[in-house]
Amino acid sequence: MRELEEMIIIPKCKYCGSAEKVVRFGRYKGVQRWWCKKCQKKFVSTDTFPKMKTPIRQIASALSMYYGGMSLNAIRRHIDQQYNYRPSESTIYGWLTRFSKTAVEKARDYKPEVGNVWIADETVLKIGGDKIWFWDLIDTKTRFLLASHMSFTRTTHDARVLLARAARRAEKPPKEVITDKLQAYLDGVELNFGGETKHIQAKGLTADKSTNIIERFHGSLKDRTKVMRGLKKKDTARLLMDGWLVHYNFFRPHEALDDKTPAEKAGIKFPFKHWLDVVSSPQLKVTTEAESLPITTDAVRISPKAVRITPPPPQITPRRKGRLY
């Protein structure tokens, strides 16, 4: 019996992380309880967070399924079948917002080594009864999604924000930008990069040079569309758009990249391999809503030799109050 007791692994305290002052504190319904003498708190196991009853693996599984394109109802049914627990939609949204912020905060510190040919495109969805435009820009070499943007309009200002955000992330301008024939891109490329960047307007994005990559790009964005379609709040949409960007770049392998993620192809050594790593990690500092607002075109500061930043265009009054970024 003594040998068996010696084999019991003493866990770290889930509240303060101490491992030296944790002792057994009896059993409840056959489950071992523990007591931390340092912080004076009791806990049952280390596979859940303090004041949360859902195991870490279930939360990570829900995040992975959601960003993979599953609906909330499908996620609830899956968790119910696998673990005999049916969380509410608000509970799942709580997991999504909490850990998406953690992943986004961590991922923004890494600079990808991308190519010189980028592709931009936009699509529209209805969120909260309003039409919202989603702008995306991807690197053709690594499939790394450099920037995303949300807006009520399709103006030159929106195109400039997308392009400037991508250049800021890559820390360089592209040599070529492939887009559809939207005039906003033509003006945006010229105003942001001048004559250093060639703008290729592909009819319907079907030029020979871009056909394959665009088809794969649109196929990937279908999962994001499923994620966003059921949303009702625009502030939540912005956060989950950024969360999907992390999922796409850092956690989702691509066959065209030899089953590597775009981040791996871009030379990034990200500490997290999947959502379980994010959920299991110590929580990072999360910026406030004001701090997390995107940098507008005129605020971008890249080397003057790399990117020509001209004075911002006149502000265009949106059709509704405010603008989504």
C-alpha positions as CSV (number, residue, x, y, z in Angstrom):
1,M,0.0,0.0,0.0
2,R,2.8,2.3,0.8
3,E,4.4,1.7,-2.6
4,L,1.1,2.5,-4.2
5,E,0.9,5.8,-2.3
6,E,4.4,6.7,-3.4
7,M,3.4,6.2,-7.0
8,I,0.7,8.9,-6.8
9,I,1.8,12.0,-8.7
10,I,1.3,15.2,-6.7
11,P,-0.2,17.8,-9.1
12,K,0.7,21.4,-9.3
13,C,-1.9,23.8,-7.8
14,K,-4.2,25.0,-10.5
15,Y,-4.5,28.4,-8.9
16,C,-1.0,29.4,-7.9
17,G,1.1,26.7,-9.7
18,S,2.9,25.6,-6.5
19,A,3.9,21.9,-6.5
20,E,5.7,21.8,-3.1
21,K,2.8,22.5,-0.8
22,V,0.0,20.5,-2.3
23,V,-1.3,17.6,-0.2
24,R,-4.2,15.2,-0.6
25,F,-7.5,16.3,0.9
26,G,-9.6,13.2,0.9
27,R,-12.0,12.0,-1.7
28,Y,-15.5,13.0,-2.9
29,K,-17.6,10.5,-4.8
30,G,-14.4,8.5,-5.5
31,V,-12.5,11.6,-6.9
32,Q,-9.3,12.6,-5.2
33,R,-9.2,16.2,-3.9
34,W,-6.1,18.3,-3.2
35,W,-5.3,21.2,-0.8
36,C,-2.7,23.8,-1.5
37,K,-1.1,25.1,1.7
38,K,0.4,28.1,-0.1
39,C,-2.8,29.7,-1.5
40,Q,-5.2,27.9,0.9
41,K,-7.4,26.6,-1.9
42,K,-8.9,23.2,-2.7
43,F,-9.2,21.7,-6.2
44,V,-10.1,18.4,-7.7
45,S,-8.0,17.9,-10.9
46,T,-5.7,19.8,-13.2
47,D,-7.6,19.2,-16.4
48,T,-9.9,22.1,-15.8
49,F,-9.4,25.8,-15.2
50,P,-10.2,27.5,-11.9
51,K,-13.9,28.0,-11.5
52,M,-14.6,26.1,-14.7
53,K,-16.0,22.6,-14.8
54,T,-15.3,21.8,-18.5
55,P,-12.1,19.8,-19.1
56,I,-9.5,21.6,-21.2
57,R,-9.6,19.0,-24.0
58,Q,-13.3,19.6,-24.5
59,I,-12.8,23.3,-24.9
60,A,-10.0,22.9,-27.3
61,S,-12.0,20.4,-29.3
62,A,-14.9,23.0,-29.5
63,L,-12.5,25.7,-30.8
64,S,-11.0,23.4,-33.4
65,M,-14.5,22.3,-34.7
66,Y,-15.8,25.9,-34.8
67,Y,-12.9,27.3,-36.8
68,G,-13.1,24.2,-39.0
69,G,-16.6,25.2,-40.1
70,M,-18.9,23.4,-37.7
71,S,-22.0,25.1,-36.4
72,L,-22.6,25.7,-32.7
73,N,-25.4,23.1,-32.7
74,A,-23.2,20.5,-34.3
75,I,-20.5,21.2,-31.7
76,R,-23.0,20.9,-28.9
77,R,-24.2,17.5,-30.2
78,H,-20.7,16.2,-30.7
79,I,-19.7,17.2,-27.1
80,D,-22.9,15.6,-25.8
81,Q,-22.2,12.4,-27.6
82,Q,-18.6,12.2,-26.7
83,Y,-18.6,13.5,-23.1
84,N,-22.3,13.4,-22.0
85,Y,-22.2,17.2,-21.5
86,R,-24.2,19.7,-23.6
87,P,-22.9,23.3,-23.2
88,S,-25.1,26.2,-24.1
89,E,-24.3,28.5,-27.0
90,S,-23.3,31.3,-24.7
91,T,-20.8,29.0,-23.0
92,I,-19.2,28.0,-26.3
93,Y,-19.0,31.7,-27.3
94,G,-17.3,32.4,-24.0
95,W,-14.6,29.8,-24.8
96,L,-14.2,31.2,-28.3
97,T,-13.8,34.8,-27.2
98,R,-11.5,34.0,-24.3
99,F,-9.0,31.8,-26.1
100,S,-9.2,33.5,-29.5
101,K,-7.9,36.6,-27.8
102,T,-5.1,34.6,-26.4
103,A,-4.1,33.2,-29.8
104,V,-4.4,36.5,-31.6
105,E,-2.3,38.3,-29.0
106,K,0.5,35.7,-29.3
107,A,0.4,35.4,-33.1
108,R,0.8,39.1,-33.8
109,D,4.4,39.1,-32.6
110,Y,5.7,36.8,-35.4
111,K,6.9,38.1,-38.8
112,P,6.4,35.7,-41.8
113,E,8.9,35.4,-44.6
114,V,6.6,35.7,-47.6
115,G,7.0,36.1,-51.3
116,N,6.5,39.0,-53.6
117,V,3.2,38.2,-55.3
118,W,0.0,38.8,-53.2
119,I,-3.6,38.2,-54.0
120,A,-6.5,40.3,-52.6
121,D,-10.2,39.6,-52.8
122,E,-13.4,40.6,-51.0
123,T,-16.8,39.0,-50.2
124,V,-20.0,40.1,-48.5
125,L,-22.0,38.6,-45.7
126,K,-25.0,39.7,-43.6
127,I,-24.2,40.1,-39.9
128,G,-26.8,41.6,-37.6
129,G,-29.0,42.5,-40.6
130,D,-26.3,44.6,-42.2
131,K,-24.1,43.8,-45.2
132,I,-20.5,43.5,-44.1
133,W,-17.5,43.3,-46.5
134,F,-14.7,40.9,-45.7
135,W,-11.4,41.8,-47.4
136,D,-8.5,39.3,-47.5
137,L,-4.9,39.4,-48.8
138,I,-2.8,36.2,-49.2
139,D,0.7,35.5,-50.2
140,T,0.9,33.1,-53.2
141,K,4.2,31.5,-52.2
142,T,3.4,30.5,-48.6
143,R,-0.4,30.7,-48.6
144,F,0.0,32.9,-45.6
145,L,-3.1,35.1,-45.0
146,L,-1.3,38.5,-44.3
147,A,-4.3,40.6,-43.6
148,S,-8.1,40.7,-43.2
149,H,-10.4,43.7,-43.0
150,M,-14.1,44.3,-42.3
151,S,-16.1,47.3,-43.5
152,F,-19.5,48.5,-44.5
153,T,-18.2,49.8,-47.8
154,R,-16.0,48.9,-50.8
155,T,-14.0,52.1,-51.1
156,T,-10.4,53.0,-51.8
157,H,-9.9,53.7,-48.1
158,D,-10.8,50.1,-47.3
159,A,-8.4,48.7,-50.0
160,R,-5.7,50.9,-48.6
161,V,-6.3,49.7,-45.0
162,L,-6.0,46.1,-46.2
163,L,-2.9,46.7,-48.3
164,A,-1.1,48.7,-45.6
165,R,-1.9,46.2,-42.9
166,A,-0.4,43.4,-45.1
167,A,2.7,45.4,-45.8
168,R,3.1,46.2,-42.2
169,R,2.9,42.5,-41.3
170,A,5.4,41.5,-44.0
171,E,7.5,44.5,-43.4
172,K,7.9,45.0,-47.1
173,P,5.8,45.9,-50.2
174,P,5.0,43.3,-52.8
175,K,6.2,43.3,-56.4
176,E,2.8,42.3,-57.7
177,V,-0.7,42.5,-56.4
178,I,-3.4,40.4,-58.2
179,T,-7.0,41.5,-57.7
180,D,-10.3,41.7,-59.5
181,K,-11.2,44.8,-61.5
182,L,-12.5,46.8,-58.5
183,Q,-11.4,50.4,-58.9
184,A,-10.6,50.6,-55.2
185,Y,-7.7,48.2,-55.6
186,L,-6.2,50.2,-58.5
187,D,-6.2,53.4,-56.5
188,G,-5.2,51.7,-53.3
189,V,-2.1,50.0,-54.8
190,E,-1.0,53.2,-56.4
191,L,-1.5,55.3,-53.3
192,N,0.2,52.9,-51.0
193,F,3.1,51.6,-53.0
194,G,3.5,53.9,-56.0
195,G,5.1,52.5,-59.1
196,E,7.2,50.0,-57.2
197,T,4.4,47.5,-57.2
198,K,2.7,46.1,-60.3
199,H,-1.0,45.8,-60.1
200,I,-2.5,42.9,-62.1
201,Q,-6.3,43.0,-62.7
202,A,-7.5,39.5,-63.4
203,K,-11.0,39.3,-64.9
204,G,-13.0,37.4,-62.2
205,L,-9.7,36.4,-60.7
206,T,-9.3,33.7,-63.4
207,A,-6.0,34.7,-65.1
208,D,-3.8,31.8,-65.9
209,K,-1.2,33.0,-63.4
210,S,-3.6,33.0,-60.5
211,T,-6.3,30.4,-61.3
212,N,-5.1,27.5,-59.0
213,I,-4.1,29.6,-56.0
214,I,-7.4,31.6,-56.1
215,E,-9.5,28.5,-56.3
216,R,-7.8,27.0,-53.3
217,F,-8.0,30.4,-51.5
218,H,-11.7,30.6,-52.1
219,G,-12.2,27.0,-51.0
220,S,-10.4,27.8,-47.7
221,L,-12.5,30.8,-47.1
222,K,-15.7,28.8,-47.3
223,D,-14.9,27.5,-43.8
224,R,-14.6,31.1,-42.6
225,T,-17.9,32.0,-44.3
226,K,-19.6,29.2,-42.3
227,V,-18.1,30.6,-39.1
228,M,-19.3,34.1,-39.7
229,R,-22.7,33.5,-41.3
230,G,-24.5,32.9,-38.0
231,L,-23.1,35.8,-36.1
232,K,-25.3,38.6,-34.9
233,K,-22.8,41.0,-33.3
234,K,-20.2,42.9,-35.3
235,D,-17.6,43.2,-32.5
236,T,-17.7,39.5,-32.0
237,A,-17.3,39.0,-35.8
238,R,-14.1,41.0,-35.8
239,L,-12.6,39.0,-33.0
240,L,-13.5,35.6,-34.6
241,M,-12.3,36.8,-37.9
242,D,-8.9,37.3,-36.3
243,G,-9.2,34.0,-34.6
244,W,-9.9,32.2,-37.9
245,L,-6.9,33.9,-39.4
246,V,-4.7,32.3,-36.6
247,H,-6.4,29.0,-37.2
248,Y,-5.8,29.2,-41.0
249,N,-2.1,30.4,-40.7
250,F,-0.8,28.4,-37.7
251,F,-2.9,25.3,-37.1
252,R,-4.3,24.2,-40.5
253,P,-1.9,22.1,-42.7
254,H,-2.2,22.5,-46.5
255,E,-1.7,19.7,-49.0
256,A,-0.1,22.2,-51.5
257,L,2.5,23.0,-48.8
258,D,3.4,19.3,-48.2
259,D,1.1,19.2,-45.1
260,K,2.7,22.2,-43.6
261,T,0.9,25.2,-42.2
262,P,1.4,28.6,-43.9
263,A,3.3,29.7,-40.8
264,E,5.7,26.8,-41.1
265,K,6.2,27.6,-44.8
266,A,6.8,31.2,-43.9
267,G,9.6,30.2,-41.4
268,I,7.6,30.9,-38.2
269,K,8.3,28.7,-35.2
270,F,5.1,29.2,-33.3
271,P,4.9,27.7,-29.8
272,F,1.4,26.4,-30.3
273,K,0.7,23.5,-32.7
274,H,-3.1,23.4,-32.2
275,W,-5.9,24.8,-30.1
276,L,-5.2,22.4,-27.2
277,D,-1.8,24.2,-26.8
278,V,-3.5,27.5,-26.6
279,V,-6.1,26.4,-24.1
280,S,-3.5,24.7,-22.0
281,S,-1.1,27.6,-21.9
282,P,-0.8,30.3,-19.2
283,Q,-3.2,33.1,-20.1
284,L,-1.5,36.0,-21.9
285,K,-2.3,39.6,-21.5
286,V,-5.2,40.6,-23.7
287,T,-5.5,44.1,-25.1
288,T,-8.5,46.2,-24.5
289,E,-11.0,46.8,-27.3
290,A,-9.5,50.3,-27.9
291,E,-5.9,48.9,-28.0
292,S,-6.9,46.2,-30.5
293,L,-8.3,48.5,-33.1
294,P,-6.5,48.2,-36.4
295,I,-3.9,50.7,-37.6
296,T,-5.3,52.8,-40.4
297,T,-3.5,53.5,-43.5
298,D,-2.0,56.9,-42.5
299,A,-0.7,55.4,-39.2
300,V,1.4,52.7,-40.9
301,R,5.1,53.3,-40.5
302,I,7.3,51.1,-42.8
303,S,10.7,52.1,-44.2
304,P,10.1,55.0,-46.6
305,K,12.2,53.2,-49.2
306,A,10.1,50.1,-48.9
307,V,6.6,51.6,-49.0
308,R,5.4,55.0,-50.2
309,I,2.9,56.2,-47.6
310,T,1.2,59.3,-49.0
311,P,-1.2,61.4,-46.9
312,P,-4.5,59.6,-46.3
313,P,-7.4,60.1,-48.6
314,P,-10.4,62.2,-47.4
315,Q,-12.5,60.3,-45.0
316,I,-15.6,58.9,-46.7
317,T,-18.7,59.2,-44.6
318,P,-20.1,55.6,-44.2
319,R,-23.7,54.8,-44.8
320,R,-24.2,53.9,-41.2
321,K,-22.6,55.3,-38.0
322,G,-19.1,54.1,-37.5
323,R,-16.9,51.8,-39.5
324,L,-15.9,48.3,-38.9
325,Y,-12.2,47.4,-39.1
